[in-house]
Every structure is written in structure tokens, then in C-alpha cells.
Amino acid sequence: MVTRLEPGDPDRIGRYRLLGQLGSGGMGRVLLGVGPDGRLVAIKQVHQHLVTEEDFLPRFRREVQTSAQVSGAFTAAVIDFDVESEDPWLASVFVPGVPLDKAVKDYGPLTPDEVHKLAIGLASALQAIHGVGLVHRDLKPANVILAEDGPRVIDFGIARAVEGRSELTHTGSIIGSPAFMSPEQAQSLPLTPASDIFSLGAVLAMAAGGASPFAGSSLPHTLYNIVHTEPDLSGLPTEVRELVSPCLRKEPSERPTPAQLLDFLGPLPPQHRPWSAQVHRAIGEQQAEMAALLADPEATQIVGAEPAHAGAQSVDDFEQRLRALVEIQRAGALHRRRKRVLIAASAVVVLVAGVLAGTALFGGDDEEPTGPVANPLAALNLTKLRSIDLCAAVQEPLVSSLGEWTNKPGSTQWGTCAAEAGGYRFDLDIKRVEGYRDNGQRAAGVPVLEDVAGGTDSCGRALLPAKTDPQFGIAVRVKGAESGKLCGVADEAVDELARRMVQGPPQLPSIRNSLARHDPCALVDSIVVKLNIGDKVRGTADSLHNCKWVANDTTTVSLERSKTLVPTEKPIPFDFGGGNIVFLDEAELQSRTCIRQAEYRRIDGGEAEVVTVRVDNSSTAEHPEFRCLGAQKVLQNIFENLPQVG
């Protein structure tokens, strides 16, 4: 139910007109708004006491930016935010529906068939959330919406922003819902995606049984149960118990992944109305309420506001007027449905006659449907592009007429690969494609771009996946002796590469633990940028695994694969006080560049995944110790934000 705004509330946030308040919680309150396109949004506005915490906003900014990358059929997408506002906020798509906790409380536990549909939706949502490097941290029944066409997960990734002072409580709030926490979360241990799987199991058990399997008489009792006792699943149907039990294992490594759960659950069966009649009736009532608010030109309601004109509605009859609008909306919907039935019945007669006449006149030939064609690689966002193993995609030659590879595919860095066949060299790269032109060509349904700035000694093509900012593509460049045939070979190569990518791009080995999947721009907190690089300086992605900040100095962060690092002695100390000590060597004293590196994890073949921070100043070589201190601080901050790996 939408309630009125409070005195002093704005009537707009960003570009959204506010319609009322949906609720409030430990992190902020949730407002209902409508955008200029008429789309309803849920706007979460952060409590002021959190904004004043000096370490909150950087963490909130990073989490919101990452959350905005999540896309999927079972999530309520984050579509807008303003972290720099005096009252920071984020807006997500508003999904009409019933929260799972309310549905179970009002209408009783879900049936096994409903739990099965719920599990597929939640596992799919977690797969999308984990795919961009987020852990939900607060998966609970209140954050699961039973919508008309299936479940939706909301508030993903935001709970982490309020952690830091105390893992469980802060100013009286509970961060995470105790009855649905994982054992590691209850003990304030580092969290991995497996924590969400435990919460998923507890949510499904509650949906089927009516209560969390760990609920105790008090908060300490509940936390004790989660950490030390086994859940009582005896009252659950057998099929639900078999699904839930592996998710609730105490050891994170023993829990299934979302992909394994989806494999166990099988495909989602065809469905028209996935929930009970009572739930769908409640959804219909909410949809009517939303439609009435949108139809009301005076829908922005503020308690205690001065009347706009004589005869304006009083404060007390807001709900009455809204209910009247809802009834009008329902009546109109019923009238439209009856009208559609009559029109459809008449149309059948006309359609039959038209088909017979058309067959006689035109011989029954069908015309091809027109309209935009969907891009089969539209799901390849930046996170997924970072995870692609290009060399694995081209183990077999791209152009069969050239024979086998004479130099097999090889790579020194993620997102690149090179190989040779028939006297031609093929360089593949996932790169920015601003210098490429769209000539309307498609391969396996994927738009193909033409490189117009590459010169005459090579020919470049690029597959255009999802729209990203900046725009990246999967590029193929062909070089060889016969320059007249280069573009023909490039066209054949990109056609075959498109076909393989549409079938499913291969992922880098151990991508779940790899540095490769991380966004380097998002790994540096804004407060660290402000103090060590420059105020209001934004990082830009030079490549998928590089980020650059340009100020008085230019700072570049690179995530890369290299030989394991060999320690080098830096005997010259600079003590800046406050524990800030940086060591340099003679070469750095004379250089305009300072580089700091650290290994993230060791991999096979004497190699490691490495973070490199480089600070350059082309105009002066003065005070190299400042550049090195900045590089050191940025590197330290990155490792604080990276998940721990064994």
C-alpha cells in the first residue's frame, strides 16, 4: 500500500515525480516514483545518519555501480542512481507483486510446484547477481516479490554498503536478517556467493513450511541455531527437502552453485499464473492501485500540505479518493476485456474471409516478417566479456579453406589471442570499437562492424555484443601477404567466430576466483581517488582490464596475468608520518613514473594474477615519493576490496 509523503518531502527526486511512500528499513526508506517515460520505479533514499559515516558513501557508490550491471528475468533492475546527492538514492524497476513473507503469512505456505518455480527464479537471480561479482547478503522473504509472471529478487548487493563498523548491528539496525543468514555471516566471517545459497535454502524452507528452519526465541538463539544446529526439515515435502538440504550445509564449499541448482531443477515449465488465486488477486489489486495513481494528475500527496485551491481534497480523504480511482480503473479494465472479446469474435469472421480471399489472389505465399532483429549476444555485458577465453573459442581454425593452424592460438593477456594459418595472421581482441563503423552487416544475427582506420596492411572486423559504456566489441584483425584478400578472409573469420560465440562463449579457467572478472575502475574507492589522484576525477576503461584516471598525475590500474613477481630491494625510505612509509630505489628517484605491483593469486606454469598501479607525470620529475605513496595507497585499497582467495 502506498502512503502519503511526509511534510518537507520533495515532490521529485532526480527525474522522477514522487507518488508516495512504499516503506522504510534500516538503510533508508523506499518511495514510489514515476519517470518521464511513465515507468514506475522504487526509489531507495539512504538515511542521513549513514551518509555522515565517512566510509559509507564510497562503499555505497561501488555497490550501486556494480548492482546496476545486474540484468536478468528474475531481478528488479537498478536503472538510475545519484550517490553525489545530499540525500543519495537509487532507483530500480517497480515490480507489482506480493512479498513472499506476506504471501505465506496471509495465504499459507506454497505448494511443492510453487516452490519449484520459486527456486528456479531465485537460483537464476543469484546467478545474475553473482555474475557481476556481487553477493546479495540479505536474501530473505521480504526481498523476494511474487510477481504476476514469477519471482523477483530486490535489494541485491546493497547490504554490503552498511557493513564496516559492526557486521550485525549499527544504530539499532540489523544488517542482514538473522533467521536467513548463513553461518559465516552470523559469525562475521568473509562472505562468498555460497552465503547466498544458504539463505536461498532457508527462504525455500520458509516458503514451504511457513517459518525459517533456524528461527529461535531470541536473536542469540537464532544465530546459535544457524551456526551449531541442523535444520528441522521433517515437515517439508520430500521434493522440497531434497532441494533445500544441500543448500543448508554448514561448510560453504559443500553447497551447490546456482548453476548446479538450475541443472537439478530442470527447465521452467510453461506457466500462465504461477501462484495461488489469492496471490494473483492481490497482485491485480496492486496493479489497479498503481494504474489509478498514474491516472491521477494530483497523485503526489504530502501530509499537511497547503491546499492548492479552494475545494481541494482534505488530508483524510486521500485513501478514499485512491480507492475510488482503483474502482474506476477496475471497471475500465473489465469493460475493455468485454470489448476485446466482442471485437475478437467479429474479427474471426473477417479473418477467415480475408484468408480465403488472400489465398485466391496471391497463391498463399507468406511474407517475411519485418522489424528489428534481436542481437543473440545482447547478454554479453562487460563482466561477461571479461570472462571470455578467446583462445578456447578458436582452437579449431576460423577459415577452413586455409587449413590447420600453423601457429596455434596463444595469448599473453586476457581478452586477446593470436594464431596463424595459410600465411595469414589472426589477432583477436576484446577492445573498444569507437573507430569501427556499422555497415548493416550481420553474422549469425550479430551486428558486424568494419574498422575504417586500420590502414591497408590489415583488415579488421568486430562483433558488437551488448550495448556497453564505453562500447566494447570482439575484434578480429587479419594480416597477410595477399592484401587484396584480407577483408574476404576477415569476413569469413568473423562469420565463424560469431557462430561459435552465439553457441556459447567459453570462459577463462577458474573464472569464479579469477582477477579477470573484476572491473578495475570499481575497485578503487572514490575517497581514495580524491585523496591520492584528484578531486572529482573519474576513471575510464582503456581496456576491459585497465582503468585510467587523468589529473596532475595519470594513474593507471591494470589487472593482468604475468610471471610470478620477483621482489626487488628498495632501500630509500620516505616517512610521511601516521604510519605512511614508502620505499624507493635510485631508478625511481630519477623517473617520472612509479609502479607498484602485488600478486592476487598464483596460477599454473609459474604465473600469477597481478595488480599493477602506475603513476605517471610527464611534466616534472619532482617529488617521486608522492607518486609512489599514491600508487601504494591505491594498490592497498584495491586489495581491501578484492575477495579473498586461497
C-alpha positions as CSV (number, residue, x, y, z in Angstrom):
1,M,0.0,0.0,0.0
2,V,1.3,3.5,-0.9
3,T,1.2,6.0,1.9
4,R,1.4,9.8,1.7
5,L,4.7,11.7,1.7
6,E,5.8,13.5,4.9
7,P,5.9,17.3,5.4
8,G,9.1,18.7,3.9
9,D,9.5,15.8,1.4
10,P,10.3,16.8,-2.1
11,D,7.8,16.1,-4.8
12,R,10.7,14.9,-7.1
13,I,13.9,13.0,-6.8
14,G,16.1,13.3,-9.8
15,R,13.9,13.0,-12.9
16,Y,11.2,11.0,-11.0
17,R,7.9,12.5,-9.7
18,L,7.1,11.0,-6.4
19,L,3.7,9.4,-5.8
20,G,4.1,8.3,-2.2
21,Q,6.0,6.1,0.2
22,L,6.2,2.3,0.0
23,G,8.1,1.6,3.2
24,S,11.2,2.1,5.3
25,G,14.0,0.0,6.8
26,G,17.4,0.0,8.4
27,M,19.2,1.5,5.4
28,G,16.6,4.0,4.3
29,R,13.1,4.5,3.0
30,V,11.5,3.4,-0.2
31,L,9.5,5.8,-2.3
32,L,7.3,5.2,-5.3
33,G,8.1,7.4,-8.3
34,V,7.3,7.7,-12.0
35,G,9.8,8.6,-14.7
36,P,9.2,10.9,-17.7
37,D,8.5,7.8,-19.8
38,G,5.7,6.8,-17.4
39,R,7.6,3.9,-15.9
40,L,7.1,3.2,-12.2
41,V,10.3,3.0,-10.0
42,A,11.0,2.2,-6.4
43,I,13.5,4.8,-5.1
44,K,15.5,3.9,-2.0
45,Q,16.7,7.0,-0.2
46,V,19.5,6.5,2.2
47,H,19.2,7.5,5.9
48,Q,21.1,10.7,6.8
49,H,22.9,9.0,9.7
50,L,24.5,6.6,7.2
51,V,25.5,9.4,4.8
52,T,27.5,11.1,7.6
53,E,29.7,8.0,8.1
54,E,33.0,8.8,6.3
55,D,33.4,5.4,4.9
56,F,29.8,4.8,3.8
57,L,29.5,6.7,0.6
58,P,32.5,5.1,-1.2
59,R,31.2,1.7,-0.4
60,F,27.6,2.6,-1.4
61,R,28.9,4.1,-4.7
62,R,30.8,0.9,-5.6
63,E,27.9,-1.4,-4.7
64,V,25.3,0.6,-6.6
65,Q,27.5,0.9,-9.7
66,T,28.0,-2.9,-9.6
67,S,24.3,-3.6,-8.9
68,A,23.4,-1.5,-12.0
69,Q,25.2,-4.2,-14.1
70,V,22.9,-7.0,-13.0
71,S,20.3,-8.0,-15.6
72,G,18.0,-10.9,-15.6
73,A,14.4,-12.0,-15.8
74,F,14.2,-12.6,-12.1
75,T,15.7,-9.4,-10.7
76,A,14.4,-5.8,-10.4
77,A,17.0,-3.9,-12.3
78,V,18.7,-0.9,-10.9
79,I,18.2,1.8,-13.5
80,D,19.3,5.1,-12.0
81,F,21.2,6.5,-9.0
82,D,22.8,9.6,-7.6
83,V,25.4,9.0,-5.0
84,E,26.7,12.6,-5.0
85,S,23.3,14.0,-4.0
86,E,22.8,15.4,-0.5
87,D,20.4,12.5,0.0
88,P,21.9,9.6,-2.0
89,W,19.4,7.4,-3.7
90,L,19.0,4.6,-6.2
91,A,16.0,3.7,-8.4
92,S,15.0,0.2,-9.5
93,V,12.2,-1.0,-11.6
94,F,9.0,-1.2,-9.6
95,V,7.6,-4.8,-9.7
96,P,3.9,-5.1,-8.7
97,G,3.6,-8.2,-6.5
98,V,3.3,-9.6,-3.1
99,P,6.4,-10.1,-0.8
100,L,7.0,-13.7,-0.1
101,D,6.8,-13.2,3.7
102,K,3.4,-11.5,3.3
103,A,2.1,-14.2,0.9
104,V,3.0,-17.0,3.3
105,K,1.6,-15.1,6.3
106,D,-1.7,-14.2,4.6
107,Y,-2.3,-17.2,2.3
108,G,-0.3,-20.0,3.8
109,P,2.8,-22.0,2.6
110,L,3.5,-22.5,-1.1
111,T,2.8,-25.9,-2.7
112,P,5.7,-28.0,-3.9
113,D,5.0,-27.0,-7.5
114,E,5.1,-23.3,-6.5
115,V,8.3,-23.8,-4.5
116,H,9.9,-25.4,-7.6
117,K,9.0,-22.3,-9.7
118,L,10.3,-20.1,-6.9
119,A,13.6,-22.0,-6.7
120,I,14.2,-21.7,-10.4
121,G,13.6,-17.9,-10.3
122,L,15.8,-17.4,-7.2
123,A,18.7,-19.5,-8.5
124,S,18.6,-17.7,-11.8
125,A,18.6,-14.3,-10.0
126,L,21.6,-15.3,-7.9
127,Q,23.4,-16.5,-11.0
128,A,22.9,-13.0,-12.5
129,I,23.9,-11.3,-9.2
130,H,27.0,-13.4,-8.7
131,G,27.9,-13.0,-12.3
132,V,28.9,-9.3,-11.8
133,G,30.8,-10.1,-8.6
134,L,28.1,-9.3,-6.1
135,V,27.0,-11.2,-3.0
136,H,23.4,-10.3,-2.1
137,R,24.0,-10.6,1.7
138,D,20.3,-10.1,2.6
139,L,18.3,-12.7,0.7
140,K,15.1,-13.0,2.8
141,P,11.4,-13.5,2.1
142,A,10.8,-9.7,2.2
143,N,13.3,-9.2,-0.6
144,V,11.5,-11.8,-2.8
145,I,8.5,-10.4,-4.7
146,L,5.9,-12.8,-6.1
147,A,5.1,-11.0,-9.4
148,E,2.5,-12.0,-11.9
149,D,4.9,-13.9,-14.1
150,G,7.3,-15.2,-11.5
151,P,9.6,-14.2,-8.6
152,R,11.8,-11.2,-8.4
153,V,14.8,-10.6,-6.2
154,I,15.3,-7.0,-5.0
155,D,17.9,-5.1,-3.0
156,F,20.8,-7.1,-4.3
157,G,24.3,-6.1,-3.3
158,I,23.2,-3.1,-1.2
159,A,23.6,-4.6,2.3
160,R,27.4,-4.6,2.0
161,A,27.4,-0.8,1.9
162,V,26.3,-0.6,5.6
163,E,28.9,-3.0,6.8
164,G,32.1,-1.9,8.3
165,R,31.5,-0.6,11.8
166,S,29.7,-3.7,13.1
167,E,28.8,-6.7,11.0
168,L,25.5,-7.2,12.7
169,T,24.2,-4.0,14.2
170,H,24.6,-0.3,13.7
171,T,22.4,2.4,15.2
172,G,20.0,-0.2,16.2
173,S,19.6,-1.9,12.8
174,I,20.2,-5.5,11.8
175,I,22.3,-5.8,8.7
176,G,21.0,-9.0,7.2
177,S,18.0,-10.9,8.5
178,P,19.2,-13.3,11.3
179,A,16.7,-16.1,10.5
180,F,18.1,-16.3,6.9
181,M,21.8,-15.6,7.5
182,S,24.5,-18.1,6.6
183,P,26.7,-19.5,9.4
184,E,29.7,-17.4,8.2
185,Q,27.6,-14.3,8.1
186,A,26.3,-14.9,11.7
187,Q,30.0,-15.2,12.7
188,S,31.1,-12.0,10.8
189,L,33.4,-14.1,8.6
190,P,34.2,-13.1,4.9
191,L,31.3,-13.9,2.6
192,T,31.3,-15.6,-0.7
193,P,28.4,-16.4,-3.1
194,A,27.9,-19.6,-1.2
195,S,26.4,-17.5,1.7
196,D,23.5,-16.6,-0.6
197,I,22.9,-20.2,-1.3
198,F,22.4,-20.9,2.4
199,S,20.0,-18.0,2.6
200,L,18.2,-19.4,-0.5
201,G,17.8,-22.8,1.2
202,A,16.3,-21.1,4.3
203,V,14.0,-18.9,2.2
204,L,12.7,-22.0,0.3
205,A,12.2,-23.9,3.6
206,M,10.2,-21.0,4.9
207,A,8.1,-20.8,1.7
208,A,7.2,-24.5,2.0
209,G,6.9,-24.8,5.8
210,G,5.8,-21.3,7.0
211,A,8.9,-20.4,9.1
212,S,12.7,-20.3,8.9
213,P,14.2,-23.7,9.9
214,F,16.5,-21.8,12.3
215,A,14.1,-19.4,14.0
216,G,14.6,-19.2,17.7
217,S,13.0,-17.4,20.7
218,S,15.6,-14.6,20.5
219,L,18.3,-13.2,18.2
220,P,21.2,-15.0,20.0
221,H,19.1,-18.3,20.0
222,T,18.5,-17.9,16.2
223,L,22.2,-17.2,15.5
224,Y,23.2,-20.2,17.7
225,N,20.9,-22.4,15.7
226,I,22.3,-21.3,12.4
227,V,25.9,-21.9,13.4
228,H,25.6,-25.1,15.5
229,T,22.3,-27.0,14.9
230,E,20.9,-28.8,11.9
231,P,17.7,-27.6,10.4
232,D,14.5,-29.5,11.1
233,L,13.2,-30.2,7.6
234,S,11.0,-33.2,8.6
235,G,7.7,-31.3,7.9
236,L,8.7,-30.4,4.4
237,P,7.5,-32.4,1.3
238,T,10.2,-34.8,0.1
239,E,11.0,-33.0,-3.1
240,V,11.5,-29.7,-1.2
241,R,13.6,-31.4,1.4
242,E,15.9,-32.8,-1.3
243,L,16.3,-29.4,-2.8
244,V,16.9,-27.5,0.4
245,S,19.1,-29.8,2.4
246,P,22.3,-29.4,0.3
247,C,21.9,-25.6,0.4
248,L,21.9,-25.6,4.2
249,R,25.2,-27.3,4.7
250,K,27.4,-25.5,7.2
251,E,30.5,-25.7,5.1
252,P,30.3,-23.2,2.2
253,S,32.3,-25.4,-0.2
254,E,29.7,-28.2,0.1
255,R,26.8,-26.1,-1.1
256,P,25.7,-26.2,-4.7
257,T,26.2,-23.2,-7.0
258,P,23.2,-21.5,-8.7
259,A,24.1,-23.4,-12.0
260,Q,24.1,-26.7,-10.2
261,L,20.7,-25.9,-8.7
262,L,19.3,-25.0,-12.0
263,D,20.6,-28.2,-13.5
264,F,18.9,-30.1,-10.7
265,L,15.6,-28.3,-11.0
266,G,15.4,-28.6,-14.8
267,P,13.7,-26.2,-17.2
268,L,10.9,-23.9,-16.0
269,P,7.6,-25.4,-17.1
270,P,5.1,-23.4,-19.2
271,Q,3.0,-21.3,-16.8
272,H,0.3,-18.7,-17.0
273,R,-0.4,-18.0,-13.3
274,P,2.4,-19.4,-11.2
275,W,0.9,-18.6,-7.8
276,S,-2.3,-19.2,-5.9
277,A,-5.5,-17.4,-6.9
278,Q,-5.3,-15.3,-3.7
279,V,-1.8,-14.1,-4.6
280,H,-2.8,-13.2,-8.1
281,R,-5.9,-11.4,-6.8
282,A,-3.7,-9.3,-4.5
283,I,-1.3,-8.6,-7.5
284,G,-4.3,-7.4,-9.5
285,E,-5.4,-5.1,-6.8
286,Q,-1.9,-3.6,-6.5
287,Q,-1.8,-3.1,-10.3
288,A,-5.1,-1.3,-10.2
289,E,-3.8,0.9,-7.4
290,M,-0.7,1.8,-9.4
291,A,-2.7,2.5,-12.6
292,A,-5.0,4.8,-10.6
293,L,-2.1,6.7,-9.2
294,L,-0.7,7.2,-12.7
295,A,-4.0,8.3,-14.0
296,D,-4.4,10.9,-11.2
297,P,-2.9,14.3,-12.1
298,E,-2.8,15.1,-8.3
299,A,-1.1,11.9,-7.3
300,T,1.8,13.5,-5.5
301,Q,0.3,13.7,-2.0
302,I,2.1,15.3,1.0
303,V,0.7,15.1,4.5
304,G,-0.1,18.6,5.9
305,A,0.4,20.3,2.5
306,E,-1.5,23.6,1.9
307,P,-4.5,23.2,-0.4
308,A,-3.6,24.2,-4.0
309,H,-7.1,25.8,-4.5
310,A,-10.4,26.1,-2.9
311,G,-12.3,22.8,-2.6
312,A,-9.0,20.7,-2.7
313,Q,-9.2,17.3,-1.1
314,S,-8.6,17.1,2.6
315,V,-5.8,15.1,4.1
316,D,-8.2,12.4,5.4
317,D,-9.8,11.5,2.1
318,F,-6.6,10.6,0.2
319,E,-7.3,6.9,0.7
320,Q,-11.0,7.3,-0.2
321,R,-10.1,9.1,-3.4
322,L,-7.4,6.5,-4.2
323,R,-9.9,3.6,-3.6
324,A,-12.4,5.4,-5.9
325,L,-9.8,5.7,-8.6
326,V,-8.9,2.0,-8.2
327,E,-12.6,1.0,-8.7
328,I,-12.8,3.2,-11.8
329,Q,-9.6,1.6,-13.1
330,R,-11.1,-1.9,-12.4
331,A,-14.3,-1.1,-14.1
332,G,-12.5,0.3,-17.1
333,A,-10.3,-2.9,-17.3
334,L,-13.5,-5.1,-17.2
335,H,-15.1,-3.0,-19.9
336,R,-12.0,-3.3,-22.1
337,R,-11.9,-7.1,-21.6
338,R,-15.5,-7.5,-22.6
339,K,-15.0,-5.2,-25.6
340,R,-11.9,-7.2,-26.7
341,V,-14.0,-10.4,-26.6
342,L,-16.7,-8.9,-28.9
343,I,-14.0,-7.5,-31.2
344,A,-12.2,-10.8,-31.3
345,A,-15.4,-12.7,-32.1
346,S,-16.1,-10.3,-35.0
347,A,-12.5,-10.4,-36.2
348,V,-12.7,-14.2,-36.6
349,V,-15.3,-13.9,-39.3
350,V,-13.4,-11.2,-41.1
351,L,-10.1,-13.1,-40.7
352,V,-11.5,-16.3,-42.2
353,A,-12.9,-14.4,-45.2
354,G,-9.7,-12.5,-45.6
355,V,-7.5,-15.6,-45.6
356,L,-9.7,-17.3,-48.2
357,A,-9.6,-14.2,-50.4
358,G,-5.9,-13.7,-49.9
359,T,-5.2,-17.3,-50.9
360,A,-7.1,-16.9,-54.1
361,L,-5.5,-13.7,-55.0
362,F,-1.9,-14.3,-54.0
363,G,-1.4,-18.0,-54.1
364,G,-0.9,-18.3,-50.3
365,D,2.7,-17.1,-50.3
366,D,3.9,-15.8,-46.9
367,E,5.9,-12.6,-46.5
368,E,8.9,-12.5,-44.2
369,P,8.1,-10.5,-41.0
370,T,9.8,-7.2,-40.8
371,G,11.2,-5.4,-37.8
372,P,14.4,-5.2,-35.6
373,V,16.2,-8.5,-35.1
374,A,17.4,-9.3,-31.6
375,N,21.2,-9.5,-31.1
376,P,22.0,-13.0,-29.9
377,L,25.0,-11.6,-27.9
378,A,22.9,-8.9,-26.2
379,A,23.6,-10.6,-22.8
380,L,27.3,-10.2,-23.1
381,N,27.8,-7.2,-20.7
382,L,31.3,-6.0,-19.6
383,T,31.6,-8.6,-16.8
384,K,30.8,-11.5,-19.2
385,L,33.2,-10.1,-21.8
386,R,36.0,-10.0,-19.2
387,S,35.4,-13.7,-18.6
388,I,35.7,-14.9,-22.2
389,D,38.6,-17.2,-23.2
390,L,39.2,-16.2,-26.8
391,C,41.9,-18.8,-27.4
392,A,39.5,-21.6,-26.3
393,A,37.0,-20.2,-28.8
394,V,39.4,-20.6,-31.7
395,Q,41.0,-23.9,-31.0
396,E,39.7,-25.0,-34.4
397,P,40.6,-22.8,-37.4
398,L,38.3,-20.0,-38.2
399,V,38.7,-20.2,-42.0
400,S,38.6,-23.9,-43.1
401,S,40.0,-23.3,-46.6
402,L,43.3,-22.1,-45.1
403,G,43.9,-25.5,-43.4
404,E,45.0,-26.1,-39.9
405,W,46.7,-23.5,-37.7
406,T,50.4,-23.3,-38.5
407,N,50.9,-21.3,-35.3
408,K,48.3,-22.4,-32.7
409,P,46.2,-19.9,-30.8
410,G,48.2,-18.3,-27.9
411,S,47.7,-15.4,-25.6
412,T,49.8,-13.4,-23.1
413,Q,46.8,-11.5,-21.7
414,W,43.1,-11.9,-21.0
415,G,40.8,-10.9,-23.8
416,T,43.4,-11.5,-26.6
417,C,44.6,-14.3,-28.8
418,A,46.8,-14.7,-31.9
419,A,47.2,-17.5,-34.4
420,E,48.3,-18.1,-38.0
421,A,47.0,-20.2,-40.8
422,G,47.7,-20.3,-44.6
423,G,50.1,-17.4,-44.4
424,Y,47.6,-15.1,-42.6
425,R,47.9,-13.9,-39.0
426,F,44.7,-13.6,-36.9
427,D,44.7,-11.2,-34.0
428,L,41.6,-11.4,-31.7
429,D,40.9,-8.8,-29.1
430,I,38.0,-7.7,-26.9
431,K,38.5,-4.0,-27.2
432,R,36.9,-0.6,-27.5
433,V,35.4,-0.1,-31.0
434,E,34.9,3.6,-31.4
435,G,36.9,3.6,-34.6
436,Y,34.6,1.0,-36.2
437,R,31.6,1.6,-38.5
438,D,28.3,-0.3,-38.7
439,N,27.5,-1.0,-42.3
440,G,24.4,-3.1,-41.6
441,Q,26.3,-6.4,-41.9
442,R,25.3,-9.3,-39.6
443,A,26.9,-12.7,-38.8
444,A,24.7,-15.4,-37.1
445,G,22.4,-12.5,-36.2
446,V,25.2,-10.4,-34.5
447,P,26.0,-6.9,-35.9
448,V,29.4,-6.8,-37.5
449,L,31.4,-3.6,-37.5
450,E,34.1,-2.5,-40.0
451,D,37.4,-0.9,-39.0
452,V,37.8,2.2,-41.1
453,A,41.1,3.4,-39.5
454,G,43.2,0.3,-39.6
455,G,45.3,1.1,-42.7
456,T,45.9,-1.1,-45.9
457,D,48.2,-3.7,-44.4
458,S,45.4,-5.4,-42.5
459,C,41.6,-5.7,-42.3
460,G,39.5,-5.5,-39.2
461,R,36.1,-6.6,-38.2
462,A,34.3,-6.6,-34.9
463,L,31.3,-8.4,-33.4
464,L,29.0,-6.0,-31.5
465,P,27.6,-7.6,-28.3
466,A,25.6,-5.8,-25.6
467,K,25.5,-2.0,-25.6
468,T,28.1,-1.0,-23.1
469,D,29.7,2.2,-21.9
470,P,32.3,2.5,-23.2
471,Q,31.4,0.3,-26.2
472,F,33.5,-2.9,-26.5
473,G,33.4,-5.4,-29.3
474,I,35.1,-8.7,-30.1
475,A,37.5,-7.7,-32.9
476,V,39.3,-9.8,-35.5
477,R,42.3,-8.3,-37.4
478,V,43.8,-10.2,-40.4
479,K,47.3,-9.6,-41.8
480,G,49.0,-11.4,-44.7
481,A,50.9,-11.2,-47.9
482,E,47.9,-11.0,-50.3
483,S,46.4,-7.7,-49.3
484,G,43.6,-8.0,-51.8
485,K,42.1,-10.9,-50.0
486,L,42.5,-9.7,-46.4
487,C,38.9,-8.5,-46.0
488,G,37.4,-11.6,-47.6
489,V,39.4,-13.7,-45.1
490,A,38.3,-11.4,-42.2
491,D,34.7,-11.7,-43.2
492,E,34.9,-15.5,-43.2
493,A,36.7,-15.4,-39.9
494,V,34.2,-13.2,-38.2
495,D,31.2,-15.2,-39.5
496,E,32.6,-18.4,-38.0
497,L,33.6,-16.6,-34.7
498,A,30.0,-15.2,-34.4
499,R,28.5,-18.7,-34.8
500,R,30.7,-20.0,-32.0
501,M,30.0,-17.1,-29.7
502,V,26.3,-17.5,-30.2
503,Q,26.6,-21.2,-29.3
504,G,28.2,-20.1,-26.0
505,P,31.4,-18.2,-25.4
506,P,33.9,-20.3,-23.4
507,Q,35.0,-18.9,-20.0
508,L,38.5,-18.5,-18.7
509,P,39.7,-21.3,-16.3
510,S,38.7,-20.8,-12.6
511,I,36.9,-17.6,-13.6
512,R,34.9,-17.6,-10.3
513,N,38.2,-16.9,-8.4
514,S,40.0,-15.0,-11.1
515,L,41.1,-11.4,-11.1
516,A,40.0,-11.3,-14.7
517,R,36.3,-10.8,-14.0
518,H,36.7,-7.7,-11.9
519,D,36.2,-4.1,-13.1
520,P,39.4,-2.2,-12.3
521,C,37.6,1.1,-12.2
522,A,35.2,-0.1,-9.5
523,L,38.0,-1.5,-7.3
524,V,39.2,1.9,-6.1
525,D,37.0,3.8,-3.6
526,S,36.1,7.4,-4.5
527,I,37.6,8.8,-1.3
528,V,40.9,7.1,-2.2
529,V,40.7,8.7,-5.7
530,K,40.0,12.1,-4.2
531,L,42.9,11.9,-1.7
532,N,45.5,10.3,-3.9
533,I,44.6,11.1,-7.5
534,G,42.4,14.2,-7.7
535,D,39.0,15.6,-6.7
536,K,36.1,14.7,-9.0
537,V,38.3,12.6,-11.3
538,R,36.6,9.7,-12.9
539,G,38.3,6.5,-14.1
540,T,37.8,5.4,-17.7
541,A,38.3,1.9,-19.1
542,D,41.1,1.9,-21.6
543,S,40.6,-1.8,-21.9
544,L,38.5,-4.4,-20.1
545,H,41.3,-4.9,-17.6
546,N,42.7,-1.4,-17.4
547,C,41.4,1.8,-15.8
548,K,42.9,5.3,-16.1
549,W,42.5,8.4,-14.0
550,V,43.9,11.6,-15.6
551,A,44.7,14.5,-13.2
552,N,48.0,16.2,-12.4
553,D,49.4,12.7,-12.5
554,T,48.0,9.9,-14.6
555,T,47.2,6.8,-12.6
556,T,46.6,3.5,-14.3
557,V,45.4,0.3,-12.7
558,S,46.0,-2.9,-14.7
559,L,44.7,-6.4,-13.8
560,E,46.9,-8.9,-15.7
561,R,48.5,-12.3,-15.9
562,S,52.3,-12.4,-15.7
563,K,55.2,-14.4,-14.4
564,T,55.3,-14.6,-10.6
565,L,56.8,-11.4,-9.2
566,V,60.4,-11.3,-8.0
567,P,60.9,-9.0,-5.0
568,T,63.3,-6.1,-5.7
569,E,65.1,-4.2,-3.0
570,K,64.1,-0.5,-2.5
571,P,66.4,0.8,0.1
572,I,65.5,4.5,0.3
573,P,62.7,5.2,2.8
574,F,60.4,8.2,3.0
575,D,58.3,8.6,6.2
576,F,55.2,10.8,5.7
577,G,54.1,10.3,9.3
578,G,51.0,8.5,10.5
579,G,52.5,5.1,9.5
580,N,52.8,6.2,5.9
581,I,56.2,4.9,4.8
582,V,57.2,4.4,1.2
583,F,60.4,2.8,-0.1
584,L,62.1,3.8,-3.4
585,D,65.2,2.8,-5.3
586,E,67.6,5.0,-7.3
587,A,65.9,4.4,-10.6
588,E,62.5,5.7,-9.2
589,L,64.2,8.8,-7.9
590,Q,65.1,9.7,-11.4
591,S,61.9,8.6,-13.1
592,R,58.7,10.3,-13.9
593,T,56.9,7.0,-13.3
594,C,56.3,4.9,-10.2
595,I,55.0,1.4,-10.4
596,R,53.7,-0.8,-7.6
597,Q,52.6,-4.4,-8.1
598,A,51.2,-7.2,-6.0
599,E,50.2,-10.8,-6.7
600,Y,46.5,-11.6,-6.2
601,R,46.9,-15.4,-6.6
602,R,49.3,-17.9,-8.1
603,I,48.2,-20.0,-11.2
604,D,49.8,-22.8,-13.1
605,G,53.0,-22.6,-15.1
606,G,54.9,-20.2,-12.8
607,E,52.4,-17.4,-13.5
608,A,50.3,-15.2,-11.2
609,E,47.4,-12.8,-11.4
610,V,48.8,-9.4,-10.7
611,V,47.5,-5.9,-9.9
612,T,49.7,-3.1,-11.2
613,V,49.3,0.5,-10.3
614,R,51.3,3.0,-12.4
615,V,51.5,6.7,-11.7
616,D,53.0,9.0,-14.4
617,N,53.8,12.7,-14.6
618,S,55.2,13.7,-17.9
619,S,55.8,17.4,-17.0
620,T,58.1,17.0,-13.9
621,A,60.2,14.5,-12.0
622,E,59.9,16.3,-8.7
623,H,58.8,14.5,-5.6
624,P,58.7,10.9,-6.9
625,E,58.0,9.9,-3.3
626,F,54.5,11.4,-3.6
627,R,53.7,9.4,-6.8
628,C,54.9,6.2,-5.1
629,L,52.9,6.9,-2.0
630,G,49.8,7.4,-4.2
631,A,50.5,4.2,-6.1
632,Q,50.9,2.3,-2.8
633,K,47.7,3.7,-1.3
634,V,45.7,2.8,-4.4
635,L,47.1,-0.7,-4.5
636,Q,46.3,-1.2,-0.8
637,N,42.7,-0.1,-1.4
638,I,42.3,-2.5,-4.3
639,F,43.3,-5.5,-2.2
640,E,40.9,-4.4,0.5
641,N,38.1,-4.5,-2.0
642,L,39.0,-7.8,-3.7
643,P,37.5,-11.0,-2.3
644,Q,40.0,-13.3,-0.5
645,V,41.2,-16.4,-2.3
646,G,43.1,-19.3,-1.0
